[in-house]
C-alpha cells in the first residue's frame, strides 16, 4: 500500500507551496526542483539504504549480472545441497552421527554442564552449527566495477540462489507517513538553500518606494537549521548497531 502524497511531483508541489508559490514569485525552475529531490535521495540513502531480495537460478556458469539498482551485495544463500554430515566428512574417518555428536555423557549427569538435559541442548546446538557449515560450502564475491556476482565453486545448472543486496534507489511510495514527512522537509530544506543562494546575489533592488532587500541570507540560515533537525530525526529511525554475545 502506497502512502498518499508520496509521488515525487506531489512532493515538489508541496515544497513550492511552502516557499510561497501562488502568493509570491518563487525563482526556482523545474530543474532546480529535480536537483533538490536528487540531493534528498542521496542524503536519505545514507541512512535508509533499501535491502532487497532477488531469486536467481544457476545457468551452470560462475558469473551473474546483478539488478540495475544494486549498490552492494550483502548476502547470498544457496539451495541446500542435501548432503549429510557423514557424507561431507567421511573422507577424514570422522564419525559424525547424531549419537556421536550428542556423546555418551548424555544422561549421566554430573558432567559439569548442568546435567544430561543441558548437555544434550549444547550438543544439539553443535549439530545445528555443523549443518549450517555444510549448507554454506559455496562462496561468493561481488565485483562493483564489473557489476558481476561470482560464485565458486561453480553451481550446477538449475540450482537456486537467494541474493540480498543494498539499493540506494529511494522509493517514496513505500515510505511510512512519518518517513515521508521527513523526506518532504528534506527536499524543502534543499530548495530553501538553492533559493537562498539565488536571492543572496541580489542585496538591494530598486523599487517604487526605495530599495528592497531579498531574504537570501535568512533562507540559507533556516535551511541549515532544518537540515540539522532532520538528520537527528533520521538517526532515531535507523536501527542500532548489533553486537555479538558469547
N, C-alpha and C positions, 0 to 999 in steps of 0.2 A: 504494500500500500504506500503510495507516494504522499508526501506532505504537501498540503495546499500552499500555493505561493512559492514553491521551490524551483520553478522554472527560472533559468538564468535571465531571460528577458524580463520576467516579473521582478527579479532582484534589481536589475538595472533601473527599472521604472521606480521602484521603491526608493533607491538611492537618489535619483534625480528629484523626486518629490521632497526628500529630506533636505536637499540642498536648496529648495525653494522654487523648483520649476513649476510653472503655472502662475506664479506671482511675480517672480523676478527672473531676469535672464541669467541662465547658468552657462558659463563659457566652456562647456565640455562637449566634445564630439562623440559619435558612436565608437570611434577608435579609442578614445580616451577611456570610455567605459569598459571596452573589451580588455584593455591593458589592466584596469583595476581588478576585474574579475580574475584575470590570469594571475596577477600577483597574489590575490587572496587564495587561489587554488594552490599555488606554490607554498604559501605560508601554511595553509591548512594541512597539506600533505606531510609537513614536518612532524605534526602531532598525531595525525589520523591517517597514516598510510593504510589503505584498504587491503585486508588479507583475503585473497581469492583462492578458489579451488578449480582445478581443471583435471578431468579424467582423460588419460592418454592410453592408447593401445599400441603396443610394440609392433613395429614393422620388421623386426629382426635386424635392425641397424643400431649403431651405438649413439648417433646424434639425432636430436629432435629440436624442432623450432618451438619457441615459447610464444604465448599470446602477445599481441601488439602492445598491450598496456602493462606488460611485465617489467618491473624495475629490478627485482631481485627474487631469486628462488629461495625459499626458506626451508622447504622440506619436500622429500619425495618418498612416498610409501609404496612399496612393491607388493604385488599379489603374493599370497603365501605360497611357498614352493612345495609345501606338503611333505617335507622330509621329517623323519623323526630324529630325536637326538642321537639314537644309536646309529642311524644311517650316516649322520654327519661326522661323528667322532669314532666310528668303529675302526677306522684305519689306525688309530692310536692304541687300540687294545683296551680302551676305557669302557667299562660297563656303566651305562647311564640309563638304566631303567628307573621307573618311579621308586621302587623299593630301595634301589641303590642310593638314590638321592635323599630319600627320607632317612635311611640309616637304621641300623639295628638298635640305636639308643631309644627309638620311639617306644613309649610305654614303660620304660624302665624307671623314669623319674630320677630325681637327683642328678640330672646331667649338668647342673649349673646354669640351665637356661630356663628355669621355671617349671620344669616337669615335662611330661610327654606331650601335652597339648601345645605349649609354646614352641617346643622343639619341632613338632610337625608343621606348625604355621611358618616358622622360619625356613624350613627345608622346602616347603611348597613355594615360598617366595623365590628361593634359589631356582627352582624348577621353572617358574614363570619367566624369570630373567633369562634363563638359558633358552627358552622358546623364543623370546624376543630377539636374542642374538642370532638364532638360526634363521628367523624370518627376515633379517636385515643384512644378509650377507652381501647384497649388492650395494654399490656405492655410486655417487653421482657428483658431477662438477658442473658449474654454470659459468660460461664464458660471456661476460657482459658485452665485450666488444663485438663478437660474432653473433651474440644472442642465440647461443646454442646450449642445449642441455645434453651432457654426455653421461651415458650410463655404462658402468663397467662392473663385472663382465657383461658383454652384450646380451640383452634379454632375448628370449625366444619369441618368435613371431606370434602375435595374439595375446601376449602377456599384458595384463592391465597394470597401470601405474597411476597413482594419485599425486598430483603436483600441487603444492601450496606455494603461492607467491605474493609478493607485495606489489601493489599498484598505486601510483601517485595520482591516477585519474580520479577526480573528485566528482561524485555523482550526487548532486544536491537533492535530487528527487527522493533519495533514500535516507536523508538526514532526519533525525528526530527534531521536533519543534524547537527545543532549546538549542540544539546544534545549529539549526537554520538561522535562529536569531543572532547567534554569534557570527556566523558566516556573512549574513547580510550587513551587520555592523562593521565587519572587517572590510567589505567592499566599500562601504560608506567612508571608513577612515582613509582608505587609499584614494577615494575620489576627492575627499577634502584636501588631502595632501597635494594631489595634482592641481586642483583648482586654486589652492593656496600658492603654489609655485607660479601659476599663471598670473594671478592678481597681484602678487608681490612685486612684479616687474613694473607695475604702474602705481607709484606712490601718490601722486597728486594729479588729478584730472580736472580740467576746466569744466565749469558748469554755469548755468544762468545765474546762480546765486553765489558764485565764487569757486573755490577749488573743492574737489571731492576726493576723499581717501578711501580706497578699497580695503577689504578686510583680509588680505592675503596672509599677514603675519598671524592673525587670530586663527585662521583656518589651519595653518601649519601647527600651531601650538595645540589646538584642540585635537588634531589628528594624532599627534604623538602621545598625548594623554590617553586617548581612546585605545590606541594600539597596546599600551601597557596594561590597561584594564582587561582587554580581550585576551591577551596572552595568559594572564593569570587565570581567567575563566577556563581557557582551553586546557591548561595544565591540570586543572582539577578534574577534567573529564577523562584524561588519559589514565590507563591502568598503572598501578605502582610496579616498581621493579621486583621481579620474583627473586626467590632465594632457594638455596639448597639446604636441606637439613639431613644430617646423617650422624 
